[in-house]
């Protein structure tokens, strides 16, 4: 049965376009060369650090920042370590694409599976909902790179051209996902050590934005939630993490 919340592709108006530019600048401030997962650009899921760097903290990295990176990276390390009987990655690229798009946009699963290339602008992804308002997701470097990878997987036409139309996320048959399909596949593929559901990745994105010193109101404009809901996420994840980080910094002093 189709969800009551639908995402419709629509050309952003002037007000939404201005908001998208503003949010892109705000969220991108201070993020040059750094990934959402705390790794330097060029590292992350699917790419391992050199052997001599593994298991050793960077002496130039503040203790709190190291803990924040470790807390986030351990989930993706579980995915990287998950292999099939032949030693190949057990989680297929079309499944990983769902997870990474979730963590880089904060969109709910229903919006993710309906997200189309027509909703991707030059600076932001615009998702309009009937009941929850408009989400304007700034396209930061990590998200831009993921979209480029997904575009490269589009099957070319007879002239060898790839057309960015239709669903961004597609299953193993090249068709658009449905929510129940994603949930079923992920239940079977989820490795030990990844103790999150797909919904939790929305909280990861909100946490990332909050750590960039965006206000609750600014974050609410980006993902289309209420400022009150953002405040709840901040209290649950960001403030709790800050307590842990402060403890580590005190013990490391």
Buried (B, 14 or more C-beta within 10 A) or exposed (E): EEBEBBBEBEEBEEEBBEBBBBBBEBBBEEBEEEBBBBBEEEBBBEEEBEEEEEEEBEEEEEBBBBBBBEBBBEBBBBBBEBEEEEEEBBBEEBBBBBBBBBBBBBBBBBBBBBBBBBBBBEBBBBBBBEEBBBBBBBBBBBBEBBBEEBBEEBEEEEEEEEEEEEBBBBBEEEEBBBBEBBEEBBEEBBBEEBEBEBEBBBBBBBBBBBBBEBBBEBBBBBBBBEBEBBBBBBEEBBEEBBEEBEEBBEEEE
